[in-house]
């Protein structure tokens, strides 16, 4: 037995409205994405292709950048690495033998001996009475381009008494 009552009519109307909404959604998205479909990549024949040359030389830096290596200019500069460090204290015996208390990025300070790596790009190279010297990981041990970090100057407190 087929029911033709008001319940069936309501279901048919609801189904018709839902189909209209779905169709309107498809048409709306089609109109919204239509300009992107027309402005897609040009045909391969329209792209000028470089002539293949069997003697083409690729530089090692070009190959390295294709493989994801950072170029020297893109790497962090030592000054930026030095700005992350804070010298809290030091034990100075001689320039090649000492310990420095250094905090990185405001973390609690840790002791570093001369010759140990500090952070990603620096090595502690010397300790003196007022500061420390760093060199880059890639620099030789006797490099002239040493970066310096000094202890903060002690604050002078002056008190005046007026009677």
Beta strands, then each sheet from edge to edge (+ up, - down):
strand 1: 85-94
strand 2: 97-104
strand 3: 110-113
strand 4: 117-118
strand 5: 122-127
strand 6: 131-136
strand 7: 147-150
sheet 1: 1+ 2- 3+
sheet 2: 4+ 5- 6+ 7-
end
